[in-house]
Amino acid sequence: MKILRFGLLGSLFLLAACSAGRESPQEGTPELGGISITDFTDKTELFVEFSPLVVGQESAFAVHLTQLEGFLPMAQGRVIVFLGGGDLPLEKFVADGSQVPGIFRPIVKPQNPGRRQLAIRLVAPAFTVTHFLGGVTVYPDLKTAAHAHPPEAEKERGITFLLEQQWQVDFALEAVRPHTLRESVAATGVVRPRSDGEVWIHAPTAGHLLTYGSDFPQVGMAVTQGQILAQIAPRMAGEADFASLQLAVQKGHSQYQFAAHERQRLEDLFKQNAMPKHRLIEARKEETIAKAELEAAQRRLAQYQVLSSGTLVGVPVQAPIKGLLTQVQVTAGSYLATGQALFHVVQTDRLWLEARIAEADLGRLHDPTAAWFEVEGFEQPFRIDPAQGARRVMFSMEVDEVSRTTPLVFEFPNPNPALRIGMFAQVHVLTGKKVHDLTVPRSALVDHNGQVVVYVLLGGESFERRSVQLGIRDGNYAQVREGLSAGERIVTHGAYLVHLAAASPAAPGHGHAH
């Protein structure tokens, strides 16, 4: 957001710019009141100020043009002022470009008196629009014009917030119009993982935790199903050091060699019918046992050896699901007990919202299938809509004896990676009832001494504070029961800045000539 700063130099510059647009009235010249008009097209806002039109007299127009998309001043273009109708020749007056972005200064010197139709056209590089401003009177002389438009006495004209200020901040206007809103029941809620979307990984065996590769698992790391997070070197029963493991391997190797040699000798004797068969079967069994004991001793030794690749050998700890690592309960090299919790993995692509419905509101919810919720720190609410892949998981039939609430659980696709497990939510469960009425966006609402107010546009630079009575809220919009009429334009971005301008003792005066 840009912040407008006014200082002494800025004020002097503004006064100089204002005085440049019109000449000082000569002595004896009647003083005229000014005319201002505000008009909108689908692309632009026009605010024009000018003195009453008199045949043969120059009237300096101050044409302010705002592009509604982004609410920025029109920096380029040509402005043409038309005077037509009344069975008189069409007159036009042109201003090519502007010295100040957004403000064009055509000089209008009408030649024909009478009732004329006024229109102002903007020819910009991207588009052309015409503002039809209705009928104006071209007076035959200054005396007649002064009688019809006497100088305005100072009076309250609302809250002034100049267009030069509006252009330099996050500002927008919106016409009040009806929308269809969905009624809802308010509840509290918590964002949770799905029941099948989280898993605690426990130690499959007791032993020392070994790192896998160069990186130990960190919170927030994405993991894939089957990914090895770490390895465990199991505790050795009866062999407490590396030398004992080496001795066990050597002993196992000798026993296996002896058993294999004895089995071969007995096979030769059996072929010569010099040995009963049961002796050969026994020898084969002893060889198998000796081989298994050798392999077990070799594995135990290998668990403490570092291979040339740097990979530590042990019992692998794998992720059973794809997701994010949300908790790490151990450190590399720590000793683990069988079943000890190591890692917590959560799938965040789809989440659960568990809402607690108050007992008094249960009668308004018959078959809830949709909701919306707000989380502190997020500007926009989150919608739970079956059309967008959401679904109701559970709506309990029991009321908690202590809280007097009933749990209602929705599952929804996670629209924002910043949404965290365990976040508190203000939930609005849709009842199914709809209302078609005037609405205002939530960004337009301002708290003024405990009252909800909006700021209504009176003219291009003048606003009025208006108290409103709200009804149903649905996402970013709220029903307006009293205080506004259809078609009125309100401030939807920058409302609080207008609120501050109204409260400031140094607020600008009532209008200016630019």
Secondary structure, 3 states (H helix, E strand, C coil): CCCCCCCHHHHHHHHHHHHHCCCCCCCCCCCCCCEEEEEECCCEEEEEEECCEECCCCEECEEEEEECCCCEECCCCEEEEEEECCCCCCEEEEEECCCECCEECCEECCCCCEEEEEEEEEECCCCEEEEEEEEEEEECCHHHHHHHCCCCCCCCCCEECCHHHHCCCCCEEEECEEEEEEEEEEEEEEEEECCCCEEEEECCCCEEEEECCCCCCCCCCEECCCCEEEEEEECCCCCCCHHHHHHHHHHHHHHHHHHHHHHHHHHHHHHCCCCCHHHHHHHHHHHHHHHHHHHHHHHHHHCCCECCCCCECCEEEECCCCEEEEEECCCCCCEECCCCEEEEEECCCEEEEEEEEEHHHHHHCCCCCCEEEECCCCCCCEEECHHHCCEEEEECCCCCCCCCEEEEEEEEECCCCCCCCCCEEEEEEEEEEEEEEEEEEHHHCEEECCEEEEEEEEECCEEEEEECEEEEEECCEEEEEECCCCCCEEEEECHHHHHHHHHCCCCCCCCCCC
